[in-house]
């Protein structure tokens, strides 16, 4: 059975038990872009305990944040309760959460293109944040006040750049300025392991060179690698251009080391 069909059955089971349930986030974005996606997250009005009562096999990965992984036919699906985050204390995790409506849940998400829901039963998209319009105009825009979204999770600054280069989209002006303002606060809020995961995704889903140019432009690259030479825009562009000559499956670390090479 396809991943989509299994995920739809989870939604159907939640729905038949009296709960609202939708596909959420990146899958909806990719569906509207007609891009293949093998990662389906589900958002629901059910609480974590109610989810666990309905499904025989679950994994407790984020109970405190309203998240349970449901395992069906060997596949794992992150199922999260609609929530509001009640303040953040470390640039990553909320102090506490509160149950919310789907509309309220959308407001806490990172970017408009990731803030939509899809009902696989009715085959209907629910867009409370203008995500469809930004997809049509190829824009990466933070939901609400960009500074707030980036202070909640500093890694979102890198994600904004990854999405822009992956899809060939433009960063909305307020979102762009907020990244520049908040760039030097990336550390110590974000663990280096999470930074590395973003670099890996940039290399896998987009042109890493283009991402490095934007990371440099917004000051994030210098924050991540303070020992990096003080490159001009032209110099970092030359460095990035060299990466186009690397074999397709070159390790990400090999490509990043080019930044420290004295040869251009």
C-alpha positions in Angstrom: 0.0 0.0 0.0 1.3 3.5 -0.8 2.5 5.9 1.9 -0.3 8.3 0.9 -3.0 5.6 1.4 -1.6 4.5 4.8 -1.5 8.2 5.9 -5.1 8.7 4.6 -6.2 5.7 6.7 -4.8 7.3 9.8 -6.7 10.5 9.0 -9.9 8.5 8.4 -9.5 6.7 11.7 -9.1 9.9 13.6 -12.0 11.5 11.7 -14.3 8.5 12.4 -13.5 8.9 16.1 -14.7 12.5 16.1 -11.5 14.3 15.6 -10.3 16.8 12.9 -7.2 15.6 11.1 -5.2 16.8 8.1 -1.9 16.3 6.3 0.3 19.2 7.3 3.4 21.2 6.4 5.9 20.2 3.7 3.8 17.5 2.1 1.1 20.0 1.3 3.6 22.4 -0.2 5.1 19.7 -2.3 1.7 18.4 -3.4 0.8 21.9 -4.6 4.1 22.2 -6.4 3.5 18.8 -8.0 6.8 17.5 -6.4 7.1 14.0 -5.1 7.2 13.7 -1.3 7.7 10.6 1.0 7.2 12.5 4.3 3.7 13.0 5.5 3.0 14.6 8.8 -0.5 14.8 10.3 -2.0 17.4 12.5 -5.2 16.7 14.5 -7.5 17.9 17.2 -6.9 14.7 19.2 -4.6 14.8 22.2 -1.5 12.6 22.4 -3.3 10.2 24.8 -6.3 10.0 22.5 -3.9 9.2 19.6 -2.2 6.5 21.6 -5.6 5.0 22.5 -6.6 4.8 18.8 -3.4 3.3 17.4 -1.8 0.1 18.8 1.8 1.0 17.9 3.1 4.5 18.7 6.5 6.0 19.7 6.7 8.8 22.3 9.0 11.2 20.7 7.6 14.6 21.8 4.7 14.1 24.2 5.5 17.4 25.9 5.1 19.2 22.6 2.0 17.3 21.5 3.7 14.9 19.1 3.4 11.1 18.8 4.8 8.9 16.0 2.2 6.4 14.8 3.6 3.3 13.2 1.5 1.6 10.5 2.6 -1.1 8.2 6.2 -0.4 9.0 6.0 3.3 8.2 6.3 6.1 10.8 4.0 9.1 10.7 4.4 12.1 13.0 1.0 12.9 14.4 0.7 16.2 16.3 -2.0 17.9 18.2 -3.0 21.3 17.0 -1.2 23.6 19.4 -0.1 27.1 20.3 3.4 27.6 21.7 3.5 29.6 24.9 6.8 31.4 24.7 10.3 30.1 24.0 13.3 30.0 26.3 16.3 28.7 24.3 15.8 29.6 20.7 14.4 26.2 20.0 11.8 24.8 22.4 8.6 26.4 23.8 8.1 26.8 27.6 4.7 25.1 27.2 2.0 24.4 24.7 -1.8 24.8 24.6 -4.3 23.0 22.6 -5.5 25.1 19.6 -7.6 25.2 16.4 -6.1 24.4 13.0 -6.1 28.1 12.2 -4.2 28.9 15.4 -1.8 26.1 14.8 -0.9 27.4 11.4 0.2 30.8 12.9 3.0 29.1 14.9 4.6 27.5 11.9 7.7 28.8 10.2 6.9 29.9 6.6 3.6 30.4 4.7 4.5 27.7 2.2 4.8 25.2 5.1 1.7 26.4 7.0 -1.1 24.8 5.0 -3.2 21.7 5.7 -4.8 19.2 3.4 -7.8 17.0 4.0 -7.3 13.8 2.1 -10.9 12.8 2.6 -12.4 15.9 1.2 -9.4 16.5 -1.0 -9.3 20.1 0.1 -6.5 22.5 1.1 -6.9 24.8 4.1 -4.7 27.9 3.9 -4.9 30.3 6.8 -1.5 32.1 6.1 -1.4 32.9 2.4 0.7 30.0 1.5 -0.9 29.3 -1.9 -0.4 32.9 -3.0 3.3 32.8 -2.0 3.8 29.5 -3.8 2.3 31.1 -6.9 4.6 34.1 -6.6 7.6 31.9 -5.6 8.2 33.7 -2.3 9.6 32.5 1.0 7.8 34.5 3.7 7.9 34.0 7.5 4.4 33.6 9.1 3.6 36.7 11.2 6.5 38.8 12.4 9.8 37.3 11.1 11.9 38.2 14.1 9.5 36.3 16.3 9.6 33.1 14.2 13.5 33.2 14.1 13.8 33.8 17.8 11.5 30.8 18.5 13.9 28.6 16.4 17.1 30.1 15.1 17.6 27.3 12.7 14.7 28.7 10.7 17.1 31.2 9.2 19.0 28.5 7.5 15.9 26.8 6.4 14.6 29.9 4.7 17.8 30.0 2.6 17.6 26.3 1.9 14.0 26.6 0.7 14.9 29.6 -1.5 17.7 27.8 -3.2 15.9 24.5 -3.4 12.8 25.9 -5.1 14.4 28.9 -6.8 12.2 31.2 -4.8 12.8 34.8 -3.5 13.1 35.7 0.1 10.4 38.3 1.1 12.0 41.6 2.1 11.0 41.6 5.8 12.0 38.0 6.2 15.3 38.8 4.6 16.0 41.8 6.9 15.1 39.7 9.9 17.7 37.1 9.0 20.4 39.8 8.7 19.4 41.2 12.1 19.3 37.8 13.9 22.2 36.0 12.1 24.8 36.5 14.9 22.4 34.8 17.4 22.4 31.4 15.6 24.8 30.2 18.3 24.6 29.0 21.0 20.9 28.4 20.5 21.4 25.8 17.7 23.4 22.7 18.1 26.1 22.1 15.5 24.4 18.8 14.6 21.3 20.6 13.5 23.5 23.1 11.5 25.1 20.1 9.8 21.8 18.5 8.9 20.9 21.7 7.1 24.1 21.7 5.1 23.4 18.1 4.2 19.9 19.0 3.0 21.3 21.9 1.0 23.7 19.6 -0.7 21.0 17.0 -1.4 18.1 19.2 -2.4 19.6 22.3 -3.9 22.8 23.8 -5.2 25.0 24.1 -2.1 27.0 26.8 -3.8 24.0 29.1 -4.1 23.1 28.5 -0.5 26.6 29.4 0.6 26.3 32.7 -1.3 23.1 33.6 0.5 24.4 32.4 3.9 27.4 34.7 3.4 25.2 37.6 2.3 23.1 37.4 5.4 26.0 36.9 7.8 25.1 33.3 8.8 28.1 31.7 7.2 30.5 33.9 9.1 28.6 33.1 12.3 28.9 29.3 11.7 32.6 29.6 10.6 34.1 32.5 12.5 37.6 31.5 11.3 36.5 31.9 7.6 38.5 34.5 5.7 36.7 37.8 5.2 35.5 37.1 1.7 33.9 39.7 -0.5 30.7 38.9 -2.4 32.8 38.3 -5.5 35.2 35.9 -3.7 32.5 33.8 -2.1 30.8 33.6 -5.5 34.0 32.3 -7.0 34.3 29.7 -4.3 30.7 28.6 -4.8 31.2 28.3 -8.5 34.0 25.7 -7.9 31.4 23.4 -6.3 29.7 23.0 -9.6 32.7 20.9 -10.8 32.5 18.5 -7.8 31.1 15.1 -8.6 27.3 14.8 -7.9 27.7 12.6 -4.8 30.7 14.4 -3.3 30.6 14.4 0.5 29.2 17.7 1.9 32.3 18.1 4.1 34.6 18.0 1.0 32.5 20.8 -0.6 32.6 23.0 2.6 36.3 22.6 2.9 36.7 24.4 -0.4 35.7 27.5 1.5 39.0 27.3 3.4 41.1 26.5 0.3 43.7 29.2 -0.6 43.2 28.3 -4.3 40.3 29.7 -6.3 
